[in-house]
Amino acid sequence: MTSLAVILDPAAPNPSHPTGKTGRRIWRETTVGVLRIIAILILVPAEAGAAGLDGGAGGPIMGLAYQPYVGQWSATADNPFAPDRLYTPAFNSYRGGISVTQPHAGLWAARQQVALHFDREGRVSRIEAQGALDLDISALRDASASAWSRTYFKHFDGPTPQTAVSIDHRGSVHRQLAFLVQEAGGAPLTLSTYGTGFDLGYWRRLGEEDFVVLPVWAENRVDFFAADAETPTTQTAIDELYVYFPPEATFVVPAPDRVILETTGTAGHDLALTAVHLRIFEPADRDAPGAALNPGFFLGDANAQIALAASEINARAGKTLLTIKQGVPNIAVDGTLINPRMRFAIRSALAQAQVANERHPGTVTHLIVSNEYAEVTAPLGDTMTPTRQVTEMVRFARAQMAPGGDFEGLGLAVGVRSHAFRGADADSTDPAIQRFTQDVRELTRVADVLMENIYPSPEAVEQARATGHWDAFFDHEDGELSIQWRRLEASIAGLSDGKRVELMIGEIGHPTNGIAFNLPGYVVGARPVASGSAFARVREHLVASDTRVEQPGIDVFQAYFNASTSARFLTEAFRWSRDTGVQIHAFEAFDEPHKSAQDLPLAGLGLAESTLNHGGSYGAEGFYGIFRYTGVAGFSATSPDLITPGARLLDPLPEDREGAVPQWASQFAGQFLSKLPNFDFRGTAHAFVRGVAEPRHGE
């Protein structure tokens, strides 16, 4: 989730961390019925559903927005990984399915060997290094969940790192997906994701070349050759080392002789090793001897595991339980998506999809290029607008799958997720909207699908609190969602000139806790707050000196955002999806507590405004999940046994569905559990398959 304001506020947070939303304008215009019918006929592809894109019989199935960054962050500031900070994003860097000592028992194994040669005076006379990385993307076929969940980690004794050990991660991507499948009880699910494992910062310039640089757990061997010794003395450890990958190459061959040593001093005097740059691959043609897909496509963060793990789960089940709409993040450099890093992310997504679909056809169905990047912006001369940038990247992705492309025949539907497509208006006289409308018209020429993120207005949230129902949002005739959807259908139909464009809801949801962007009266920064509004009442109980909201203020926002209202919202959202035939993706599968930041102030805001922000320590951004994970990244140098969740609103845990009170656990030993005892996840998933509506609450 990223920001949106005005029609649509061009201000956007860090694109690598999609975090927040601001107020959505509610469109009240109605559409002539005949026009709506025409729009539906134009916009819904005849082959959708029939081709099994979402696993359903010509209609939607249960859809979830999914990001794999689960777990709680440490609330201690004496953190050896992040000094003076209150949490460590340990799960963001999770890379599973690794076996360093047994290459064929994991997706990959890497090694580095450094040789230090000494003269008779004991001074270093020569340094040599070599490295290798073996990727076997079929190694874990038919493997256990433990094999898919293997990673390495260094625990700490106080601030001192210990030897790396192999970990069986209970919160791994494979286990997250398997848990969702279990909870759905055999009904199909579709997941809309956001990343490929590669992000903006995984990049380095070495000499005159740019590289994708990824940390890899590897066997790090150092051989010490004394002048008169027949054999070396060897030290071996498991460490995170950095491997360099050519960013513009789809195919590579090994190049072990291209390792670069960085040294200081002179041989036989004060020669010392500064760094080893494992530049061990070079670009190659597809048909070159030994050529393989660039391993960097598969070695990023947790997002790189999604398609592979989903295809394995499907293959083991012998049917398509999970379909993936593979997202590509917003990787903007100097204000534009048109750059080598964005192209690498797109290639990564295509490579992951290709491997997944070879394992189980139909696992990855869509490629979604960018998230909430296409939006209304003021014209800036000849500068390419964000929407046109996205359009160019859609063209790039399609070319990769076209005849002669590196991923020829992959055949994914290509689309874009935004919050702004409702803002397209061919009759507007506003120059920014005119430009955006023309850009959307161009986008529809190359895109197969458009996703729109839609959340309820503060007015609808107020009515849900007061009445206990969501009719103001979900009513089929007069509800906000239906009105906005009819407008979107008509608008895109008028711009697409008869081309078939599939429309979906990319995100829709309601949090279970925290201060949300649509809390009545909510404002960002120091703007005036509406007197008597819910936000004003929360603000009255802010203790700015220690960034604390007193309990009466917490009670106010928890009256709007809680498990009961969230469960009712989801029940109605999925019913609306079945009734209308519109594919939705509920935001979201799992809580992401790192989005409720503990390190204040937030960028550009004062301390008080940060505390009251939707992304602050009381913010709702970490609480949209249907499920949660109880693992905590408890890196405390002074209290090593301390396990404390980072978010102020999450201690203690509530009772689970069986009435037991789960406990916070270490980050690798947590458990998944439902946050919503009143939401029938399994029944809702099966209702799409059977076409049977689950009962309304109270009936």
N, C-alpha and C positions, 0 to 999 in steps of 0.2 A: 504494500500500500504506500503510495506517495501522495504529495500534497495537491490540493486543488482549491482554488478560491476564485472570487469574482464569478465570470461564467466559469472561468477556469483560470486559476492563479498560475502565472508562469513560474512563480518561485518553486523550486524543487529542491528537496534535500539530497544528500549524497546518494547518487543513483545506485551505488553498490549495496546500500542498506535500505531497501524500500520500507518506510516506517509509518508515515502518517497520512491523514486526510483532513481537510478543512471543509467548510460548509459547502453543500451542494445546492445549486439553484434548482428550484422545483418548477418544472414546466407544467403549466395548467392548460395549455392548448389542447383541444380535442381534434381528432382527425376524422374526416368523412369515412364512413364505413366501407364504401366501395374502394377508396384509395388504400385502406388498410388491407383489404383482400388482395388487391393488386400487389401491394408491397410484400405480403407473405408469399404469394406465388413467385415473385421475382427473387426473394431473398433466401428461400429455403431450397437447398440443392435437392434435386430429385433422388440423388444417390445417397444422401445422408441417412444414416440408420440402416438402409438396405445393404450398404457395404460394411456394416459392422463397426463404423467409426467409434461409436460410443457403446457398443455391445448391446444396444437395445433393438427392439423390433420396430424401427422407423421412428423412434422418439427418444427423448432424453433419458438418461439414467442418473443415479445419484452422483453429483459432482462436488469435488472439494478442491479448494486452493491448498497447495501443499508446499511447505518449505521444511527442509530436514533439520533445521537448527533447533532441536528440542533441548530441554534441561534448564536447570537453574544456575545462576552465576553466583560466585562467592560474594559475600557481603563484607569481606575483610580487606583493609587497606594495606596490610603488610604482605602483599602478594608478590612472590619472587618473579612471576611472569609479567606483572604489571604494577610496578612500584607506585604507591600513592593513589592507585585506582581501586575501585570497589568491586570490580569483577573481572574475570578472564573469559574471553570468548573461546573457550576450549573446544566446543562442539563445532564451531564454524570450520575448523581445520581438520575435522575427522576424515580420515581416509582409510577405508576398510578393505578387508580381503587381502591383507598383506602377509607374505611369508618371506622373511629375509633368508633364513637358513635352509628352507626347502622351496626352491623356486617353483616347483610344479604343484605346490599346495596353496598357492595364492595367485591373485591376478598379476602381481609383479614382484620382482626381487631386484634390488640394486646393490652395488658394491663399489667401493673405492679403495684403491691400494696406493699407498705412498711409500716410496723407498728413500731413506735418508742414508747417504754414504759419507763415512767419516774418514779423515786421513789419520796418520799415525799420531798426530798431536791431539786427536779427538775433536777436530773442527770439521764442520760440514763442508764437504767438497762438491757434492752433487745432489740434486733432488730430482726424483722422477715420480710420475703419477700416472695412473690409468684408472678407468672406471667403466662400468657397464650397467645397463638396465635391461632386464628381460621382462617383457610384457607378454602374458599369455591370457588373452581375454576369454578363452574357453576353459581355463583351468578349474573354475569353480562350478562347472556344470554338474548338477546332481549333488553338489556339496551341501553340507549341513549349514544351519543358521550360524553356528559358531565359526565355521570357516569363513563365511561371508562377513562376520563381525570382528575378525581379528585385526587388531592394530597394535601399535607400540606406544609406550608412554613412559615418561620419567617422573616418578614420584619424588617428593622432597623430604629431606630430614631437616626441618627448619628451613633455612634459605638455601640449603645445599642440595643440588640435584643428585639423584641416585642413578644407578645403572638402569638403562631402559629395559622394560619387561614387556612380554606379550600380554595383551589384554583381550578378553572376550567381552566386547562392548554390548551391554544389554539394551542400549539405546541406539544401536546402529541403524542405518538406513534400511537394511534388509529386514530388521526386526520391526521397525516402524511400519513398513508396508505390510508385513505379515500380520501385524496386529490389526491393521485396518481391514484386511481380508477376513480375518477371524471374526471381527465385530460385525461385518456385513453378512456373515453366515452364508457365503456362497453367492450372494447377489453381486453383480458387477459394479465396479466403481470407476469413475474417471477422475484423474488428478491433473490439475493445471499447475505447473511448476514455474519457477522464476529464474533459474540459473543453470549453468553448465559445469560449474566447478572452477571456472576461470574468472578472475576479476581484475579490475583496473590495475591494482598494485603488483600483480604477478608479472613483472616486466623489468628488464634491465638492459642497459646499453653496455656492451663490452667491445672496446675498440671502436670500430666504425659500424658495428652491427647491433641490431635490436634482437632481444631474445625473450621468449616466454620462460620464466624461471619459477620452478615449483619445488617446494621442499619435499623430500622423499626419505622415508626411513630406509637406511642402508647399512650394510656391513662396512665399517670403516676400519681398515687394516693399515697399520704402520709398521714397516720393516726397517730395523736399524742395522746397517751393514758396517761393522767395525773394519778397520784396514786389514787386519790379519785373520778375521773370523771366516770360517768356511760357510757357515750358515748364519742368517740374520736372527736377531732377537725380535720377536713380534708382539705387538699389542693389538688387540681386536676389541671393538665396541660397536654397539648399535647406536647410530646417531641420525639426526635429521640433516641431510645434506641437500645442497641445491643443484638441480639438474637443469641444463639449458636446452631449450627446444626452438627450432626455427619457426617463427610465427606464421609465415606465409606458405608453409609447405604442408600439403595434405599427406604426402608420403615421404618417408625418410629411410635412410640406411645407416647402420652403425658406423661411427667414425671415432674409434677409441683413441686414435693418435692426435685428435684435435683438443684434448684436454689442455687447459691453459693454467699454468702455474704463476702465481703472483708471489714474488719474493722480495726481500730487502737484503742489502749488504752484498759482499763479494765472496766467491768460493774460497774456502781455506782460510777465511778470516772471520767474518761475521755474517755469513750467509744464513738466512732464516726464512722459513715458509710463512707467508701471510695468508694465502687462500688458495684453494683448488677450485677451479671453475670447470664443472663437469659438462663440457661442451662435446657431447659424445654422439651426436647425430647430425647428419647433413641432408639437405633436400635431395629428393630423387624423383624420377619419373615413376609413374604407376608400374610400368613394366620392367623397371630396372631389377637386376638380380638382388634378392634380399630385401626389396622394398616392402615396407609395411606402413599402416596408418601411423601417423605421428603419435607416439605414446603420450605426449602432453595433453591430448584430447581426453584422456581417461584418468589423469593423475591429480586433478584439482581437489577442491574441497568436497563436502558431503553431497553437493548437487550432482557431481559426476557419477555417483553411484546409483541414482534413481532408476534410470532406464534399464541398466544391466540387472539390478536386483528385481525389478518388476517383471522383466522377461523371464528370469529364472523361476519366480513364483508362478507365473502363468504356465511355463513349460512343465513344471513339476505337477501342476494341477491338471494339465491336459486340456485347459480351456482358458479363455481370456477373462480373468478376474479383474485385472487392472489395465486400463488404457491411460497413456500419458500424453498430455499436451505439453511438449517440451518447451520451456521458456528460455529466452536469451535475455540476459540483463542489459541495462542501459550502460554501455561502456563508452562514455563520451571523453574525448581528448580535445582540448582547446575548443570546447563548445560544439563538437560535432561527433556524431556516431560513425561517420565515414572515415575509418582509420583501421590500421592493421589489427589492433586489439579486438575491436568489435568483429572483424572478419574471422579472427581466430576463435572467438566465442561461438560464432555461427557454425564454423567448421566442426568445432567440438560437439555441438548439439547434433549435427548431422551424423557424425561418426558414431556417437553413442546410440542414436536411433537406428542406424544401419546394423550395428552389432546386435542390439536388442531384438530387432525384427528378424534377423537371421536365426536367433535362438527361438523366438516365438513370434510368428508373423502377426502384425496388427497390434503389437504392444504400444508402440509410439505412433500416434495418428496425426499429430499436428506439430508444427513449429511456430511458436508465438514470439515474434521479434519485438522486444522491448516491453516495458511496463510503464504505462502512464507517461510516456515521453511525447507522444503526439498530442498537441494541445494548441489552444488559441494563444498566439503571441503577437505583439505589435510588429508591423512590418519594419525590417531593418535593411533597407536598400537591397543590395544583391545578396545579402547573407541568406544562406539556405535555412528555411524554417525547420523546427524539430520534426514536423510531420513529413516534410520532403526528405529529410535525412532518413527517417524510418522507411519511407517508400524505397529509397535507394538500397537500403539493406535488405528489404524484402526481395528486390530484384536480384541482388547478389545471391541470396539463398536459393531462389528459384533457378538461377543459372547453374548453381552447383549440382542441382538435381536434373537438369535438362540433358538431352543427348550431348555427349562429349564432356559433360561435367564430371568432377571427381566423385560425385555421389549419384551418378546417372541411374534413373529407375527407382530411386528411393520412394518418391511419390507421396511425400507428406503434404497435407494441406497447410498453407502458410498464412499466418494472420498476425494481428497486432492487438495488444490489450491497451485500453485507454480509459480515461474517465470523461473524455471530452467530446466524443462523437455526437452526443446530443446537441452540442453547440453549433454544429454545421447548419447553416441557414442560407439558402439561396436568395432569399428576399431581404437579407440584412443590408443596411447601409454602412455598418461599422467596418472600416478597412481591415481590422484584424480578423473579424469574423468572415469577411469576404475572402481574405487570403486563406484562412483555414478551410473554408468550404471548398475552395478550388483545390487545395491540397488533398482533402479527403476524396474529392472526385477522382483525382489522379491515383490515390492509394487504392481505390476500389477497382482500378484497372488491373492491378497486379496481385491483390490480396484475395484469398479464398474465404477468409473469416475475419470478422471484427468482433472483439470482446469489449463490452462496456462494463465498468465497475459502477455499481449503484448502491447507495446506502440511504437509509431513511433520514428524513429531515428532522431537525429538533422538534418541530410541531408533531410529527408522527411519533417520535420518542416520548413526548409529553403525554400524548393520548394513550400510548401503551402503558405508561406508568399509572395514569389516572383510571383507566378502564380495564386493564388486564388483557386487552386484545389489540391486534395490529391491523384492524380494518382500514385505518387511514392510509396505510401503506399498501396492503395487499388486495383490497377490494377490486374485483375484476373490472368494474366500470369506472369508479371514481377514485380508486387508490392511486397514490403517487406513482408507484411502480408501473402500474398498467398505463397510466397517462404518459409517463416518460418513455415507456417501451413503444407505444403506438407512435409517438413522435419520432423516435429513432428509426423505426421501420419505414415510416413515410419519407423521412429525410434521406436515408441511404438509398431507398428505392429511386428517389428523384435524382440522385447523383450517379448511380451506377449504370444508368442507361440500359437497363435490361440484363446486365451481367449478374450471374448468380453469386451472391455474397451471403454466406452463412452468418447469422448474428447470434451471439451468446452473451450471457452475463459472466464476466470474468471474476468478479468478487461481489459478494453480498453477505452481510453478517451483522451481528450485534454482540458486543463483549459481555463477559460475565462479571467484570469488575473494572474499577478505575475511572479516570476522567477521560471521556471520549470527545472527539472533535464535534459530535452532534449533541452534546449535553446542552439543554436549553440555556441560552445566554452566553455560550462559550465564545471567547475571543482569544486571539494570539497577541502576545506582547502587552503593551501598556495602553491599549485603546480603552475607551470608556466601556464599562460593563453595565448591561441593562439592570436597573434597580429591581430587586425582588426576584430576579431570575435564579435558577438553580445554581448557575455558575457564581453569581454574586453571593449566594448563601455559602457556597464552599469557600469562597475567597475570604469571607468574614472570619473563618476559622483557620487561616493560614498563620503559622508561626514562622515568619520569614527568617528569623535568626538561626534556626536549626533545620530549615527546609522540611517542616513538619506540618501536616494537616491534622487538626484535632478531631476527635471522634465525631462530634456533631457534623462537621463538614464531610467526613467519610460517609456518614449515614445518608447525606443528601445524594451524592452521586451513586451510592450503592442502591438507592431506591429506583434508579433508572437502569443501572447496569448490574445484573445479577443473573444467577443460574436460571431462575424461573422465567424472566422475560426473554433470555437468550433461547431457552428451549422452545417457548411459544413462537418466537421469531423463526427458528429453523423449521419447525413443523409447518408453519404457514408458507415459508419460502419454498419448501420442496413440494407442497401441495400446489402452489401457484405454478411451479415448473411443470408438474404433470398435467395440470388443467390446460395450460397454454401451449405445451409442447416446446417451451423455450429451455434450452440447456443452461443451467446455472452452475456456479462453483462457489459453494459456501466458504466464506473466509472464517475459520480455516480448520484444517485437520487437527493440528496440535498447537498449544500455546507456544509463544516465542518470548520468554521473559526478558531476553536481552533487549527487547525493544522498549521496555520500561526502564529507561536509563537511570542508573544510580549515581553516575558521575555528572554532577551539576556544577556550573550552569551549562545549559545547552548552547550550541553555537548561535550567536546573535541575540540571545535573550539574557535578561537579568536573572538573579537567583530566584526571586519570587515567581516570575513568569515561567521559569523552567519547572518549578515545583508544580505549578498548575497546568502544565502543558500535557497534551495527550501522549507525548513521548517521554515525559518525565518520570520521576520515581513513583508517582501515583497515577501515571498515565495508563490508559486502557489498551495501548498498542500490544502489550504482551498477553492479552486476555481474550482473544477472539477464538481460541481453540475449542473444539468439541472434546478433545482429549488433552491430557498432560502427561509429562514424564517427571518422576520424582527424584531424578539424579541431580546432585548439586556439585559444582566445581569448587570444592572446599579447600583452596590453597591458603592455609593460614600458617605463617611461619612461627607465630607465637603459640598458637593452639592447634596443633596438627589434627586433633580429633574433632575439631569444630565443623559441623555441617549446618550451614545457615543459608537459606535462600536469599537471593539478592533483592527481590521485590519487597517493598514494605507491606504489601497487601497479601502475602502468601504464607504466613506462619501463624497458626498451624494449618495443616491440611484438613479439608473437610472429610466427612465420612464418605466411603465409597458406597456402591449400590447395595452391598451386603451389610452395611452398617458398621464396617470396620474402619478404623482411622489409620490410614497408611502413614508411614514415617518417611522423612527425607533420608535419602541414601547418598552414598558417594556417587560421583558422576557416572561411573561405568556400571553401577549396580542398582540403578533405579528400576521402577516399574511403570508401565503405562496404565492409566485408569481414566474412566469417563468423568467429566466434570458435571454432566447434565443428567441426573437420575430421572428427570421427567421427559427426556427426549429419547424416543425409541429409534435408535440408529439402525438396528437390524430390520425392524419392521418397515421403516421408511425406505431403506434400500430395496427391500423385496417388493414394496408397493409399486415401484417403477416397473419391475418385471411383470408383476401380476396385474397391474393396472387397478389395484384395490386401494382405496384411500383409507389411511388409518384414521381412527376417530379423533374428533377435536377434543381438546381438553375440556372437561366438564360434561361431556356427553356420556 
